Amino acid sequence: MDSSKPQRSLIWIKFKRNRAALFGSFLILIYLAVALLAPVLFPGNPSAPNLMKSLERPSLKHPLGTDELGRSILGRILYGSRISLLIAIGVVCVGLLVGVPLGLISGYYGGKIDFVIQRVTDTLLAFPGFLLALALVAVLGVGLKNTIVSVGISMVPIYIRLVRGCTLGVREQTYVEAARAMGTRNGIILIRHILPNVLTPITIQTSLGMGTAILFAAGLGFLGIGVQPPTPEWGAMLGSGRAYLFNAPHVATFPGIAIFLAVLGFNLSGDGLRDILDPRFK
């Protein structure tokens, strides 16, 4: 009998009782559905300008109005969800692929390896996350790919510290000592015995990190050094709409709401997972 099934059922029951986590998951599902169905929900070209319809207020034809170039704000928000989702997934992948292995190695081996990795991590953490991403974009250049890399690198030290701290506790457990005594190679111990036991905090951080990634990418787009026009990116839309806050506030309001709801969904889900999976919160 699979002993993991009752545990999964218990986790699901606890998750259903957490209303904040359910609401966050609902927002994420809507966000994913919008990203997948954007071409169906808005068949036209969201980047095609129509100056005759510039800055139109919300109407039946354009439920969220149009921007300064006459483009549908609804269409650009729908397609912008794809860009934001791509950025969030890319950033988290960079953090996981770089930060998790370094954290495992640092926590397990200790000594000089740990010293070097932690000093580099301390250097990166000396900069606020957004400021570090901003500096990296300034070096690498603007664009979608460089935005993902820059924001992803700013997330790496968070994963390193998180995984290292968990590894320090797990490596002293009896089953790890037994594996060492049996002559099991260190790489096998890291993959089979330590990594599975640090997946819970990694999962929680990944959910929270996706919200942070969307927020950071939107900040870079707002400053004009992230994803470049005419690509429909929420931060860039918010930045271009700030010039029309008084005569056409809808141009900036709706992209701002989209950013807020996406980040809120991931944060609520991450907090819910932490409350359910982390034994310190039971």
C-alpha positions as CSV (number, residue, x, y, z in Angstrom):
1,M,0.0,0.0,0.0
2,D,1.3,3.4,-0.9
3,S,1.8,5.3,2.4
4,S,2.2,8.6,0.6
5,K,-1.5,8.6,-0.5
6,P,-2.9,9.3,3.1
7,Q,-0.3,12.0,3.5
8,R,-1.3,13.7,0.2
9,S,-4.9,13.5,1.2
10,L,-4.2,15.1,4.6
11,I,-2.3,17.9,2.8
12,W,-5.2,18.5,0.4
13,I,-7.7,18.6,3.3
14,K,-5.6,21.2,5.1
15,F,-5.2,23.2,1.9
16,K,-8.9,23.3,1.3
17,R,-9.4,24.7,4.8
18,N,-7.0,27.5,4.2
19,R,-9.2,30.1,2.5
20,A,-6.3,32.5,1.7
21,A,-4.4,29.7,-0.1
22,L,-7.6,28.6,-2.0
23,F,-8.1,32.2,-3.1
24,G,-4.5,32.5,-4.2
25,S,-4.7,29.3,-6.1
26,F,-7.9,30.5,-7.8
27,L,-6.1,33.6,-9.0
28,I,-3.2,31.6,-10.3
29,L,-5.6,29.3,-12.2
30,I,-7.3,32.3,-13.8
31,Y,-3.9,33.7,-14.6
32,L,-2.8,30.4,-16.3
33,A,-6.1,30.1,-18.2
34,V,-5.8,33.6,-19.5
35,A,-2.2,33.0,-20.6
36,L,-3.1,29.8,-22.4
37,L,-6.3,31.1,-24.0
38,A,-5.1,34.6,-24.9
39,P,-5.4,34.0,-28.7
40,V,-9.0,32.7,-28.2
41,L,-10.1,35.5,-25.9
42,F,-8.5,38.2,-28.1
43,P,-8.1,37.0,-31.7
44,G,-6.6,40.3,-33.0
45,N,-3.0,41.6,-32.8
46,P,-2.6,43.3,-29.4
47,S,0.4,45.4,-30.8
48,A,-1.4,46.8,-33.9
49,P,-1.8,50.6,-33.4
50,N,-5.0,52.5,-34.4
51,L,-4.4,56.2,-33.7
52,M,-8.0,57.0,-34.5
53,K,-9.0,55.2,-31.3
54,S,-6.3,56.6,-29.1
55,L,-7.1,56.8,-25.3
56,E,-10.7,55.7,-25.6
57,R,-12.3,55.0,-22.3
58,P,-13.7,51.6,-21.4
59,S,-16.7,50.6,-23.6
60,L,-18.5,47.5,-24.9
61,K,-16.1,47.3,-27.8
62,H,-13.0,47.9,-25.7
63,P,-13.9,46.8,-22.1
64,L,-10.7,48.2,-20.6
65,G,-10.3,51.1,-23.1
66,T,-7.4,51.8,-25.4
67,D,-3.9,53.1,-24.9
68,E,-2.1,56.1,-26.4
69,L,-1.7,54.2,-29.7
70,G,-5.2,53.0,-29.9
71,R,-4.4,49.4,-28.9
72,S,-6.8,47.4,-26.8
73,I,-5.7,47.4,-23.2
74,L,-7.6,44.1,-22.6
75,G,-5.8,42.4,-25.4
76,R,-2.4,43.6,-24.3
77,I,-3.1,42.5,-20.7
78,L,-4.2,39.1,-21.9
79,Y,-1.1,38.6,-24.0
80,G,1.0,40.2,-21.3
81,S,0.1,37.4,-19.0
82,R,2.1,35.1,-21.2
83,I,5.2,37.3,-21.0
84,S,4.9,37.6,-17.2
85,L,4.4,33.8,-16.8
86,L,7.4,33.1,-19.1
87,I,9.5,35.5,-17.0
88,A,8.3,34.0,-13.7
89,I,9.1,30.4,-14.8
90,G,12.4,31.4,-16.3
91,V,13.5,33.3,-13.2
92,V,12.6,30.4,-10.9
93,C,14.4,28.0,-13.2
94,V,17.6,30.1,-13.0
95,G,17.2,30.2,-9.2
96,L,16.6,26.5,-8.9
97,L,19.3,25.3,-11.3
98,V,22.0,27.5,-9.8
99,G,21.0,28.1,-6.2
100,V,19.8,24.6,-5.2
101,P,23.0,22.7,-6.2
102,L,25.3,25.4,-4.7
103,G,23.2,25.3,-1.4
104,L,23.4,21.5,-1.2
105,I,27.2,21.5,-1.8
106,S,27.8,24.4,0.6
107,G,25.8,22.8,3.4
108,Y,26.9,19.3,2.9
109,Y,30.7,19.7,2.4
110,G,31.3,22.7,4.5
111,G,34.9,23.9,4.9
112,K,36.6,26.0,2.3
113,I,33.9,25.2,-0.3
114,D,31.2,26.5,2.1
115,F,33.3,29.6,2.9
116,V,33.8,30.6,-0.8
117,I,30.1,30.0,-1.7
118,Q,28.8,31.9,1.3
119,R,31.1,34.9,0.8
120,V,29.9,35.2,-2.8
121,T,26.3,34.8,-1.5
122,D,27.0,37.6,1.1
123,T,28.2,39.9,-1.7
124,L,25.1,39.3,-3.7
125,L,22.8,39.8,-0.7
126,A,24.5,43.1,0.1
127,F,22.5,44.5,-2.7
128,P,18.7,44.7,-2.5
129,G,17.2,42.2,-5.0
130,F,15.7,44.7,-7.3
131,L,18.8,46.9,-7.3
132,L,21.0,43.8,-8.2
133,A,18.6,43.0,-11.1
134,L,18.7,46.6,-12.2
135,A,22.5,46.6,-12.2
136,L,22.7,43.3,-14.2
137,V,20.3,44.5,-16.8
138,A,22.4,47.6,-17.2
139,V,25.4,45.4,-17.9
140,L,23.7,42.7,-20.0
141,G,21.3,45.0,-21.9
142,V,17.5,45.2,-22.2
143,G,15.2,42.5,-23.5
144,L,13.2,39.5,-22.4
145,K,16.1,37.1,-22.2
146,N,18.3,39.5,-20.2
147,T,15.4,40.3,-17.9
148,I,15.0,36.7,-17.0
149,V,18.7,36.2,-16.5
150,S,19.1,39.3,-14.4
151,V,16.1,38.7,-12.1
152,G,17.0,35.0,-11.9
153,I,20.5,35.8,-10.7
154,S,19.1,38.1,-8.0
155,M,17.1,35.1,-6.7
156,V,20.0,32.7,-6.6
157,P,21.4,33.8,-3.2
158,I,18.0,33.3,-1.6
159,Y,17.9,29.7,-2.8
160,I,21.5,29.1,-1.7
161,R,20.9,30.3,1.9
162,L,17.6,28.5,2.1
163,V,18.9,25.1,0.9
164,R,22.2,25.4,2.8
165,G,20.4,26.0,6.1
166,C,18.1,23.0,5.5
167,T,21.0,20.8,4.4
168,L,23.0,21.6,7.6
169,G,20.2,20.0,9.6
170,V,19.5,17.1,7.4
171,R,23.2,16.0,7.0
172,E,23.4,15.2,10.7
173,Q,20.4,12.8,10.6
174,T,21.0,9.1,11.4
175,Y,20.0,7.8,8.0
176,V,22.6,10.1,6.3
177,E,25.3,8.9,8.7
178,A,24.3,5.3,8.0
179,A,24.6,6.0,4.2
180,R,28.1,7.4,4.7
181,A,29.1,4.4,6.9
182,M,28.0,2.0,4.1
183,G,30.3,3.8,1.7
184,T,27.6,5.5,-0.4
185,R,29.0,8.2,-2.6
186,N,28.4,11.8,-1.6
187,G,26.6,12.6,-4.9
188,I,24.1,9.8,-4.2
189,I,23.6,10.9,-0.6
190,L,22.8,14.4,-1.8
191,I,20.3,13.3,-4.4
192,R,18.6,10.4,-2.6
193,H,18.7,11.4,1.1
194,I,19.2,15.2,1.4
195,L,17.4,16.7,-1.6
196,P,14.0,15.0,-1.0
197,N,14.1,16.3,2.6
198,V,14.6,20.0,1.5
199,L,12.0,20.0,-1.2
200,T,9.3,21.5,1.1
201,P,11.0,24.9,1.7
202,I,12.1,24.9,-2.0
203,T,8.5,24.5,-3.1
204,I,7.3,27.3,-0.8
205,Q,10.1,29.6,-1.9
206,T,9.3,28.8,-5.6
207,S,5.7,29.9,-5.2
208,L,6.8,33.1,-3.4
209,G,9.6,33.6,-5.9
210,M,7.3,33.6,-8.9
211,G,5.4,36.5,-7.5
212,T,8.6,38.4,-6.7
213,A,9.8,37.7,-10.3
214,I,6.7,39.2,-11.8
215,L,7.1,42.2,-9.6
216,F,10.8,42.7,-10.4
217,A,10.2,42.3,-14.1
218,A,7.3,44.8,-14.0
219,G,9.6,47.2,-12.2
220,L,12.2,46.9,-14.9
221,G,9.6,47.3,-17.6
222,F,8.2,50.4,-15.8
223,L,11.6,52.0,-15.9
224,G,12.0,51.2,-19.6
225,I,14.9,48.7,-19.2
226,G,13.0,45.5,-19.1
227,V,10.9,43.9,-21.9
228,Q,10.8,46.4,-24.7
229,P,7.7,47.7,-26.7
230,P,5.7,46.7,-28.7
231,T,5.8,43.5,-26.6
232,P,2.8,43.6,-24.3
233,E,4.4,43.5,-20.9
234,W,2.5,44.8,-17.8
235,G,5.3,46.9,-16.3
236,A,6.0,48.6,-19.7
237,M,2.3,49.2,-20.1
238,L,2.2,50.8,-16.6
239,G,5.2,52.9,-17.4
240,S,3.8,54.3,-20.6
241,G,0.4,54.9,-19.0
242,R,1.8,57.1,-16.2
243,A,1.9,60.1,-18.6
244,Y,-1.9,59.9,-18.9
245,L,-2.9,59.4,-15.2
246,F,-5.1,62.5,-15.2
247,N,-6.8,62.5,-18.5
248,A,-6.9,58.7,-19.1
249,P,-6.2,56.9,-15.8
250,H,-7.4,53.5,-17.2
251,V,-4.2,53.2,-19.3
252,A,-2.1,52.6,-16.1
253,T,-4.8,51.4,-13.7
254,F,-5.7,48.0,-15.4
255,P,-2.1,46.8,-15.9
256,G,-1.4,47.8,-12.3
257,I,-4.4,45.7,-11.2
258,A,-3.1,42.7,-13.3
259,I,0.3,42.9,-11.6
260,F,-1.3,43.2,-8.2
261,L,-3.6,40.1,-8.6
262,A,-0.9,37.9,-10.1
263,V,1.6,38.7,-7.3
264,L,-1.1,38.3,-4.7
265,G,-2.1,34.9,-6.0
266,F,1.4,33.5,-5.8
267,N,2.1,35.1,-2.4
268,L,-1.1,33.7,-0.9
269,S,-0.5,30.3,-2.3
270,G,3.1,30.3,-1.0
271,D,2.0,31.4,2.5
272,G,-0.7,28.6,2.4
273,L,1.9,26.0,1.4
274,R,4.2,27.2,4.2
275,D,1.4,26.9,6.8
276,I,0.5,23.4,5.6
277,L,3.9,21.9,4.9
278,D,6.3,23.5,7.4
279,P,6.0,21.8,10.8
280,R,7.0,24.9,12.6
281,F,3.7,26.5,11.7
282,K,1.5,23.6,12.9
